[in-house]
Amino acid sequence: MLDRFFFPLMALAAAMVIALALVWPQGIGARSPGPFGHTPIQQTPEMQAAMKRQTEASQKRINQARETMRGLQAEAVAAQP
């Protein structure tokens, strides 16, 4: 391919890729600059509160399971002659 066709075509392709990168949705990573970005879902106050509630509930279940096992082990040890 001739250079006078190839290089302008590559410049156009590079400009199109840059334009696409400016408007492509950002998922849950860092926010995009300017008017194109949005706050990631996991950084919203509602989602932060929900994740905190979920973590606390999980920790409560784990602690209850540990206490139950400690009680059962204490009973088993106390029942031995």
N, C-alpha and C positions, 0 to 999 in steps of 0.2 A: 504494500500500500504506500502511496506517496506521502511524504512527510507533511505536505501542505493540507492533506485531508486528515491524516492520522492525529496530529497534535491538536488541531481545533476540536476534533471529535473527542479526544481525551479530556480537554479542558471543559467541554460541555458535559461530559459524563461526570467529571469531578464536581462541577457546579450543581448538577442534579443530585448527587449523593450528599453534598453538604446541605442542600435545601431539604432533602428528605430527613436528614438527621435533626434538623431544626424543628420539624413538626411531628416526628414519630412519637407515639405514646411512650411514657417513661416507666411504666410498671411500678415497682415498689422501691426503686433505688433513690438516689439523690434527685432533687428537683432540678428541672431544666431551667435555664435562665430566661428572662424576658417573658413575653406574653404567652409563650407556648407551653410552659411547664405547668404542673399541678402538684398539689401537696400529695405525697404518697399516702395511701390508705392507712398504713400502719403508723403514720405520724399524726393522724387526726386525734383530737382529745377523746372522742367517743371510743375509738379503737384502743387507745392507750388505757382507758378505764376498763374496757372489756378484757384486755389482756391481763391487767392487774388483778381483776376479779378471778379470772381463770387460774392464774398462778397461785393466788391465795387459797382457792378451793382445792387445788391439787396438793398444796403443802398441808392443808388440814387433813385430807384423806390419807396422805402418807404418814402423818403423825398419829392418826387414829390407828392405822394398821400396825405401826411400830408399838404403840401402847398395848394393843390387843396381843401381839406376839410376846411382849414382855410379861403380860399377865398370864398367858398360857404357859410360858416357860417357868414362871415362878410357881404356878400350881403344880407343874410336873416335877419340879425339884422338891417342893414341899411334900408331895405324895410319896416320894421314895423313902424306904425304911432306913 
